[in-house]
Amino acid sequence: MTEKTANQPNPMARYWKETRGELRKVTWPTREESQRLTAIVIAVTIAFALFLWVFDLLFSNVIQLLIEQIIGL
């Protein structure tokens, strides 16, 4: 084994060491900020679901009326 390869750390160990170092640099959100952002995500999800539901209902009725007019069911 050459001296060059003997001094190099295990690539997997190096990866985890660098990953840990990067995670220490992260600015983590506070509990309040996490709760606020979670509430926003839930509210937007509910609003979008209601929006899709209304348009689905609208288009279903329009298509049903068109079918009744064309076919005469």
N, C-alpha and C positions, 0 to 999 in steps of 0.2 A: 504494500500500500504506500502510495507516495505521501509526502508531507502535505501536499495541497489538498488531497481528498480527506486526509485524516483531520484537518482543521475545519472542514465544512460540517455544519450541523445537519442533522437529519432533516430532509425537506418537509416532512410532515410536522416535526416539532417547530421548525421555523415558521411554517404557515400558521400554526396555532398561536405562536408567540406574537406574530405580527397582527393576527386577528384580534387578540386580546388587547394589544396596544391601540388598535384603531377604535375598539369599543370603548376604551377609556376616554377617547377624545369626543365621543358623542355627547351632545347636550340633550339629556333625557327630559321629556315633558313632566311637569308637576302633576300631582293627582288631580287637582282642579282642572288643569288644562286637558288632561286625558278625558275626564268626565264631560267637559264642555264639548270637546270634539266628537266624542261618542254620541252625545245627544244630537249634535248637528247631523251626523251620519244617519242616525235612526230617523230623524225628522225628514231628511231629504229622501230617504228610502221609502218611507210611508207616503210622502207627497207624490213621488214618482209612481208608486204602485197605484195610488188613487187616480192619477192622471191616465195611466194606461187602462185601468178598469173602465173609466168613463168613456174613453175613446173606443174601447173594445165593444162596450154596450151600444154606443152610437153607431158604429159601423155594422154591427150585427143587425141592428134594427133597419138600417138603410138597405143592407143586402137582402134582408127578409122581405122588405117592401118591394124591392126591384124584382125579386123572384116571383112574388105574388102578382105583380103587374105583367111580367113577361109570360109566365107560364099559366097564370090564372088559378093558382092553388088556393 
